[in-house]
Amino acid sequence: MSIIGVLACRCHTHVPDIELTITYRDHTAAVNSVGHYFRTVKCFSTCIDSTLHVWDLPPPKRDTYGPVDSLLNLTTYMGHMDTVWDFRLFPICTVT
C-alpha cells in the first residue's frame, strides 16, 4: 500500500489545490493515520497491518515522481496483535 504525503484535491470545499510531494511504500494494508513531530524531519504512519512506521522526510529538491527510496523507511514497529488505529507523540520532559 502507499502513503501519499500530500494529495491533489479538487473538492467542493474551500480547500486549495495541493500537489503530491512524496509516496512512501511498505505497509501491506490500509493506512489509518499519518503525522509528524514538529521538532524532527520524521513522518509516522499506522496501519491495519498492525505496524507503525517511522519515515525520514526527503530533501525538498527531490523529484516528486522519482523512484521510491526504501531508505526513507527508518524503523518499523511490529508486535501489535491488532490494527494500530492512531498514535500520539509527547515531548520528553526532563526533571532537574
N, CA, C and O atoms as a GROMACS GRO file, in nm:
protein
  384
    1MET      N    1   0.084  -0.118   0.000
    1MET     CA    2   0.000   0.000   0.000
    1MET      C    3   0.089   0.124   0.000
    1MET      O    4   0.207   0.117   0.035
    2SER      N    5   0.035   0.234  -0.038
    2SER     CA    6   0.109   0.359  -0.045
    2SER      C    7   0.056   0.459   0.055
    2SER      O    8  -0.062   0.459   0.089
    3ILE      N    9   0.145   0.543   0.101
    3ILE     CA   10   0.105   0.659   0.180
    3ILE      C   11   0.132   0.778   0.091
    3ILE      O   12   0.246   0.799   0.049
    4ILE      N   13   0.032   0.855   0.063
    4ILE     CA   14   0.050   0.974  -0.018
    4ILE      C   15   0.072   1.090   0.077
    4ILE      O   16  -0.015   1.124   0.157
    5GLY      N   17   0.191   1.153   0.067
    5GLY     CA   18   0.223   1.263   0.157
    5GLY      C   19   0.124   1.377   0.147
    5GLY      O   20   0.070   1.420   0.249
    6VAL      N   21   0.100   1.425   0.031
    6VAL     CA   22   0.004   1.533   0.009
    6VAL      C   23  -0.067   1.504  -0.122
    6VAL      O   24  -0.002   1.474  -0.222
    7LEU      N   25  -0.196   1.513  -0.123
    7LEU     CA   26  -0.275   1.480  -0.241
    7LEU      C   27  -0.324   1.604  -0.314
    7LEU      O   28  -0.340   1.711  -0.254
    8ALA      N   29  -0.346   1.591  -0.442
    8ALA     CA   30  -0.412   1.697  -0.517
    8ALA      C   31  -0.561   1.682  -0.491
    8ALA      O   32  -0.619   1.577  -0.519
    9CYS      N   33  -0.624   1.786  -0.440
    9CYS     CA   34  -0.764   1.778  -0.400
    9CYS      C   35  -0.844   1.886  -0.472
    9CYS      O   36  -0.813   2.005  -0.464
   10ARG      N   37  -0.947   1.842  -0.541
   10ARG     CA   38  -1.038   1.937  -0.606
   10ARG      C   39  -1.178   1.909  -0.555
   10ARG      O   40  -1.263   1.859  -0.629
   11CYS      N   41  -1.200   1.940  -0.430
   11CYS     CA   42  -1.328   1.912  -0.366
   11CYS      C   43  -1.422   2.032  -0.385
   11CYS      O   44  -1.383   2.134  -0.441
   12HIS      N   45  -1.543   2.017  -0.337
   12HIS     CA   46  -1.640   2.126  -0.342
   12HIS      C   47  -1.632   2.212  -0.216
   12HIS      O   48  -1.731   2.273  -0.176
   13THR      N   49  -1.517   2.215  -0.155
   13THR     CA   50  -1.495   2.297  -0.036
   13THR      C   51  -1.398   2.409  -0.072
   13THR      O   52  -1.361   2.425  -0.188
   14HIS      N   53  -1.358   2.484   0.028
   14HIS     CA   54  -1.264   2.594   0.005
   14HIS      C   55  -1.119   2.552   0.025
   14HIS      O   56  -1.033   2.636   0.048
   15VAL      N   57  -1.093   2.423   0.015
   15VAL     CA   58  -0.956   2.373   0.030
   15VAL      C   59  -0.881   2.401  -0.100
   15VAL      O   60  -0.927   2.363  -0.207
   16PRO      N   61  -0.765   2.467  -0.091
   16PRO     CA   62  -0.690   2.496  -0.213
   16PRO      C   63  -0.629   2.368  -0.270
   16PRO      O   64  -0.610   2.270  -0.198
   17ASP      N   65  -0.599   2.370  -0.399
   17ASP     CA   66  -0.531   2.257  -0.462
   17ASP      C   67  -0.391   2.246  -0.405
   17ASP      O   68  -0.321   2.346  -0.389
   18ILE      N   69  -0.351   2.125  -0.374
   18ILE     CA   70  -0.216   2.100  -0.326
   18ILE      C   71  -0.157   1.987  -0.410
   18ILE      O   72  -0.229   1.905  -0.466
   19GLU      N   73  -0.027   1.984  -0.417
   19GLU     CA   74   0.041   1.888  -0.504
   19GLU      C   75   0.104   1.775  -0.424
   19GLU      O   76   0.140   1.792  -0.307
   20LEU      N   77   0.116   1.661  -0.488
   20LEU     CA   78   0.184   1.545  -0.432
   20LEU      C   79   0.328   1.582  -0.400
   20LEU      O   80   0.395   1.648  -0.479
   21THR      N   81   0.378   1.539  -0.284
   21THR     CA   82   0.517   1.564  -0.250
   21THR      C   83   0.598   1.436  -0.238
   21THR      O   84   0.715   1.434  -0.278
   22ILE      N   85   0.539   1.330  -0.185
   22ILE     CA   86   0.614   1.204  -0.168
   22ILE      C   87   0.516   1.089  -0.154
   22ILE      O   88   0.405   1.107  -0.102
   23THR      N   89   0.556   0.972  -0.198
   23THR     CA   90   0.481   0.850  -0.174
   23THR      C   91   0.573   0.754  -0.099
   23THR      O   92   0.683   0.725  -0.145
   24TYR      N   93   0.528   0.707   0.017
   24TYR     CA   94   0.602   0.606   0.093
   24TYR      C   95   0.535   0.471   0.067
   24TYR      O   96   0.413   0.463   0.057
   25ARG      N   97   0.616   0.366   0.057
   25ARG     CA   98   0.559   0.232   0.036
   25ARG      C   99   0.625   0.132   0.130
   25ARG      O  100   0.747   0.122   0.136
   26ASP      N  101   0.542   0.060   0.204
   26ASP     CA  102   0.589  -0.054   0.283
   26ASP      C  103   0.475  -0.120   0.358
   26ASP      O  104   0.483  -0.240   0.386
   27HIS      N  105   0.370  -0.047   0.391
   27HIS     CA  106   0.257  -0.108   0.459
   27HIS      C  107   0.193  -0.212   0.367
   27HIS      O  108   0.201  -0.201   0.244
   28THR      N  109   0.131  -0.313   0.427
   28THR     CA  110   0.069  -0.418   0.347
   28THR      C  111  -0.083  -0.411   0.349
   28THR      O  112  -0.150  -0.498   0.293
   29ALA      N  113  -0.138  -0.308   0.411
   29ALA     CA  114  -0.283  -0.290   0.417
   29ALA      C  115  -0.312  -0.140   0.426
   29ALA      O  116  -0.222  -0.058   0.411
   30ALA      N  117  -0.438  -0.106   0.449
   30ALA     CA  118  -0.479   0.035   0.452
   30ALA      C  119  -0.412   0.111   0.567
   30ALA      O  120  -0.399   0.060   0.678
   31VAL      N  121  -0.370   0.233   0.538
   31VAL     CA  122  -0.307   0.320   0.637
   31VAL      C  123  -0.417   0.394   0.713
   31VAL      O  124  -0.510   0.447   0.652
   32ASN      N  125  -0.405   0.398   0.846
   32ASN     CA  126  -0.506   0.462   0.931
   32ASN      C  127  -0.473   0.604   0.969
   32ASN      O  128  -0.562   0.688   0.977
   33SER      N  129  -0.346   0.634   0.991
   33SER     CA  130  -0.310   0.770   1.031
   33SER      C  131  -0.168   0.802   0.988
   33SER      O  132  -0.083   0.713   0.978
   34VAL      N  133  -0.145   0.929   0.962
   34VAL     CA  134  -0.013   0.980   0.923
   34VAL      C  135   0.008   1.109   0.998
   34VAL      O  136  -0.084   1.190   1.010
   35GLY      N  137   0.127   1.129   1.048
   35GLY     CA  138   0.156   1.254   1.119
   35GLY      C  139   0.306   1.277   1.127
   35GLY      O  140   0.386   1.194   1.084
   36HIS      N  141   0.341   1.392   1.183
   36HIS     CA  142   0.483   1.420   1.204
   36HIS      C  143   0.500   1.497   1.333
   36HIS      O  144   0.405   1.557   1.385
   37TYR      N  145   0.621   1.495   1.385
   37TYR     CA  146   0.656   1.568   1.505
   37TYR      C  147   0.733   1.691   1.461
   37TYR      O  148   0.831   1.681   1.388
   38PHE      N  149   0.687   1.808   1.504
   38PHE     CA  150   0.740   1.934   1.451
   38PHE      C  151   0.889   1.955   1.477
   38PHE      O  152   0.951   2.036   1.408
   39ARG      N  153   0.948   1.886   1.574
   39ARG     CA  154   1.090   1.907   1.606
   39ARG      C  155   1.182   1.816   1.526
   39ARG      O  156   1.304   1.824   1.540
   40THR      N  157   1.127   1.730   1.444
   40THR     CA  158   1.210   1.637   1.368
   40THR      C  159   1.172   1.644   1.220
   40THR      O  160   1.075   1.709   1.182
   41VAL      N  161   1.250   1.576   1.140
   41VAL     CA  162   1.216   1.562   0.998
   41VAL      C  163   1.171   1.418   0.974
   41VAL      O  164   1.216   1.352   0.880
   42LYS      N  165   1.081   1.372   1.060
   42LYS     CA  166   1.031   1.236   1.053
   42LYS      C  167   0.880   1.236   1.037
   42LYS      O  168   0.811   1.326   1.086
   43CYS      N  169   0.829   1.136   0.968
   43CYS     CA  170   0.686   1.117   0.947
   43CYS      C  171   0.652   0.980   1.005
   43CYS      O  172   0.733   0.888   1.000
   44PHE      N  173   0.532   0.966   1.060
   44PHE     CA  174   0.489   0.842   1.124
   44PHE      C  175   0.359   0.796   1.060
   44PHE      O  176   0.275   0.879   1.023
   45SER      N  177   0.342   0.665   1.047
   45SER     CA  178   0.217   0.612   0.991
   45SER      C  179   0.177   0.484   1.064
   45SER      O  180   0.262   0.403   1.102
   46THR      N  181   0.046   0.468   1.083
   46THR     CA  182  -0.008   0.346   1.144
   46THR      C  183  -0.098   0.278   1.042
   46THR      O  184  -0.145   0.340   0.947
   47CYS      N  185  -0.121   0.149   1.065
   47CYS     CA  186  -0.186   0.071   0.960
   47CYS      C  187  -0.268  -0.045   1.015
   47CYS      O  188  -0.249  -0.090   1.128
   48ILE      N  189  -0.358  -0.092   0.931
   48ILE     CA  190  -0.436  -0.212   0.962
   48ILE      C  191  -0.344  -0.334   0.972
   48ILE      O  192  -0.382  -0.434   1.034
   49ASP      N  193  -0.225  -0.329   0.913
   49ASP     CA  194  -0.132  -0.443   0.919
   49ASP      C  195  -0.062  -0.454   1.054
   49ASP      O  196   0.034  -0.531   1.068
   50SER      N  197  -0.108  -0.379   1.155
   50SER     CA  198  -0.058  -0.386   1.294
   50SER      C  199   0.083  -0.329   1.310
   50SER      O  200   0.154  -0.369   1.402
   51THR      N  201   0.123  -0.238   1.224
   51THR     CA  202   0.256  -0.180   1.234
   51THR      C  203   0.250  -0.028   1.246
   51THR      O  204   0.150   0.035   1.212
   52LEU      N  205   0.358   0.027   1.296
   52LEU     CA  206   0.382   0.172   1.296
   52LEU      C  207   0.515   0.192   1.226
   52LEU      O  208   0.615   0.131   1.263
   53HIS      N  209   0.517   0.278   1.126
   53HIS     CA  210   0.640   0.306   1.052
   53HIS      C  211   0.690   0.446   1.086
   53HIS      O  212   0.611   0.539   1.107
   54VAL      N  213   0.822   0.459   1.091
   54VAL     CA  214   0.887   0.589   1.105
   54VAL      C  215   0.961   0.614   0.974
   54VAL      O  216   1.044   0.533   0.932
   55TRP      N  217   0.929   0.726   0.912
   55TRP     CA  218   0.985   0.761   0.781
   55TRP      C  219   1.070   0.886   0.792
   55TRP      O  220   1.040   0.976   0.871
   56ASP      N  221   1.175   0.892   0.714
   56ASP     CA  222   1.255   1.014   0.701
   56ASP      C  223   1.189   1.099   0.594
   56ASP      O  224   1.139   1.047   0.494
   57LEU      N  225   1.188   1.230   0.613
   57LEU     CA  226   1.135   1.318   0.510
   57LEU      C  227   1.244   1.341   0.405
   57LEU      O  228   1.360   1.360   0.440
   58PRO      N  229   1.208   1.340   0.278
   58PRO     CA  230   1.308   1.358   0.174
   58PRO      C  231   1.351   1.504   0.165
   58PRO      O  232   1.283   1.593   0.215
   59PRO      N  233   1.465   1.529   0.100
   59PRO     CA  234   1.506   1.668   0.079
   59PRO      C  235   1.405   1.740  -0.009
   59PRO      O  236   1.341   1.677  -0.093
   60PRO      N  237   1.391   1.871   0.008
   60PRO     CA  238   1.291   1.947  -0.068
   60PRO      C  239   1.310   1.941  -0.220
   60PRO      O  240   1.213   1.953  -0.294
   61LYS      N  241   1.430   1.922  -0.267
   61LYS     CA  242   1.458   1.922  -0.411
   61LYS      C  243   1.438   1.785  -0.475
   61LYS      O  244   1.470   1.768  -0.593
   62ARG      N  245   1.387   1.689  -0.401
   62ARG     CA  246   1.367   1.553  -0.453
   62ARG      C  247   1.265   1.554  -0.566
   62ARG      O  248   1.169   1.631  -0.564
   63ASP      N  249   1.286   1.467  -0.665
   63ASP     CA  250   1.191   1.452  -0.775
   63ASP      C  251   1.064   1.388  -0.722
   63ASP      O  252   1.067   1.275  -0.672
   64THR      N  253   0.952   1.457  -0.732
   64THR     CA  254   0.824   1.410  -0.678
   64THR      C  255   0.785   1.274  -0.732
   64THR      O  256   0.734   1.191  -0.657
   65TYR      N  257   0.808   1.250  -0.857
   65TYR     CA  258   0.765   1.125  -0.920
   65TYR      C  259   0.882   1.031  -0.946
   65TYR      O  260   0.872   0.941  -1.029
   66GLY      N  261   0.992   1.051  -0.874
   66GLY     CA  262   1.108   0.963  -0.888
   66GLY      C  263   1.083   0.828  -0.823
   66GLY      O  264   0.976   0.806  -0.765
   67PRO      N  265   1.179   0.737  -0.833
   67PRO     CA  266   1.161   0.604  -0.774
   67PRO      C  267   1.149   0.612  -0.622
   67PRO      O  268   1.198   0.706  -0.559
   68VAL      N  269   1.084   0.511  -0.565
   68VAL     CA  270   1.066   0.505  -0.420
   68VAL      C  271   1.201   0.475  -0.356
   68VAL      O  272   1.271   0.383  -0.399
   69ASP      N  273   1.238   0.551  -0.255
   69ASP     CA  274   1.363   0.532  -0.183
   69ASP      C  275   1.335   0.450  -0.058
   69ASP      O  276   1.277   0.502   0.038
   70SER      N  277   1.374   0.323  -0.056
   70SER     CA  278   1.347   0.235   0.059
   70SER      C  279   1.421   0.279   0.184
   70SER      O  280   1.384   0.239   0.294
   71LEU      N  281   1.525   0.361   0.170
   71LEU     CA  282   1.599   0.410   0.287
   71LEU      C  283   1.520   0.511   0.368
   71LEU      O  284   1.557   0.542   0.481
   72LEU      N  285   1.410   0.563   0.312
   72LEU     CA  286   1.327   0.658   0.387
   72LEU      C  287   1.249   0.588   0.499
   72LEU      O  288   1.205   0.655   0.592
   73ASN      N  289   1.232   0.455   0.492
   73ASN     CA  290   1.167   0.381   0.599
   73ASN      C  291   1.272   0.353   0.706
   73ASN      O  292   1.350   0.259   0.694
   74LEU      N  293   1.275   0.435   0.811
   74LEU     CA  294   1.378   0.426   0.914
   74LEU      C  295   1.356   0.309   1.009
   74LEU      O  296   1.451   0.237   1.042
   75THR      N  297   1.232   0.289   1.052
   75THR     CA  298   1.201   0.186   1.150
   75THR      C  299   1.058   0.139   1.130
   75THR      O  300   0.970   0.217   1.095
   76THR      N  301   1.036   0.011   1.152
   76THR     CA  302   0.901  -0.044   1.154
   76THR      C  303   0.880  -0.111   1.288
   76THR      O  304   0.953  -0.204   1.324
   77TYR      N  305   0.781  -0.065   1.363
   77TYR     CA  306   0.747  -0.126   1.491
   77TYR      C  307   0.639  -0.230   1.469
   77TYR      O  308   0.530  -0.199   1.422
   78MET      N  309   0.672  -0.355   1.503
   78MET     CA  310   0.577  -0.466   1.488
   78MET      C  311   0.552  -0.527   1.625
   78MET      O  312   0.627  -0.503   1.720
   79GLY      N  313   0.448  -0.606   1.635
   79GLY     CA  314   0.420  -0.675   1.759
   79GLY      C  315   0.281  -0.652   1.813
   79GLY      O  316   0.237  -0.724   1.903
   80HIS      N  317   0.212  -0.554   1.759
   80HIS     CA  318   0.072  -0.536   1.800
   80HIS      C  319  -0.009  -0.656   1.752
   80HIS      O  320   0.019  -0.714   1.648
   81MET      N  321  -0.109  -0.692   1.829
   81MET     CA  322  -0.192  -0.807   1.795
   81MET      C  323  -0.310  -0.768   1.706
   81MET      O  324  -0.380  -0.855   1.654
   82ASP      N  325  -0.332  -0.639   1.688
   82ASP     CA  326  -0.447  -0.593   1.611
   82ASP      C  327  -0.410  -0.463   1.541
   82ASP      O  328  -0.296  -0.416   1.551
   83THR      N  329  -0.503  -0.406   1.472
   83THR     CA  330  -0.484  -0.282   1.397
   83THR      C  331  -0.431  -0.170   1.487
   83THR      O  332  -0.477  -0.154   1.600
   84VAL      N  333  -0.337  -0.093   1.436
   84VAL     CA  334  -0.293   0.029   1.504
   84VAL      C  335  -0.372   0.142   1.441
   84VAL      O  336  -0.351   0.177   1.325
   85TRP      N  337  -0.463   0.199   1.517
   85TRP     CA  338  -0.555   0.299   1.463
   85TRP      C  339  -0.496   0.439   1.463
   85TRP      O  340  -0.523   0.518   1.372
   86ASP      N  341  -0.417   0.472   1.564
   86ASP     CA  342  -0.369   0.609   1.578
   86ASP      C  343  -0.247   0.608   1.668
   86ASP      O  344  -0.212   0.505   1.724
   87PHE      N  345  -0.183   0.720   1.681
   87PHE     CA  346  -0.068   0.734   1.770
   87PHE      C  347  -0.058   0.879   1.814
   87PHE      O  348  -0.116   0.968   1.753
   88ARG      N  349   0.016   0.902   1.922
   88ARG     CA  350   0.041   1.037   1.972
   88ARG      C  351   0.187   1.046   2.013
   88ARG      O  352   0.242   0.952   2.070
   89LEU      N  353   0.248   1.158   1.984
   89LEU     CA  354   0.385   1.184   2.026
   89LEU      C  355   0.382   1.289   2.135
   89LEU      O  356   0.315   1.392   2.122
   90PHE      N  357   0.455   1.263   2.241
   90PHE     CA  358   0.461   1.358   2.351
   90PHE      C  359   0.606   1.400   2.370
   90PHE      O  360   0.696   1.316   2.361
   91PRO      N  361   0.631   1.527   2.397
   91PRO     CA  362   0.769   1.572   2.420
   91PRO      C  363   0.824   1.508   2.548
   91PRO      O  364   0.751   1.486   2.644
   92ILE      N  365   0.952   1.479   2.545
   92ILE     CA  366   1.018   1.424   2.663
   92ILE      C  367   1.049   1.537   2.758
   92ILE      O  368   1.113   1.636   2.720
   93CYS      N  369   1.004   1.524   2.882
   93CYS     CA  370   1.031   1.624   2.984
   93CYS      C  371   1.143   1.574   3.073
   93CYS      O  372   1.141   1.459   3.118
   94THR      N  373   1.240   1.658   3.098
   94THR     CA  374   1.348   1.620   3.188
   94THR      C  375   1.331   1.693   3.319
   94THR      O  376   1.299   1.812   3.322
   95VAL      N  377   1.352   1.622   3.426
   95VAL     CA  378   1.341   1.679   3.560
   95VAL      C  379   1.482   1.701   3.612
   95VAL      O  380   1.564   1.610   3.611
   96THR      N  381   1.509   1.823   3.658
   96THR     CA  382   1.642   1.852   3.710
   96THR      C  383   1.638   1.873   3.859
   96THR      O  384   1.742   1.898   3.921
   0.00000   0.00000   0.00000
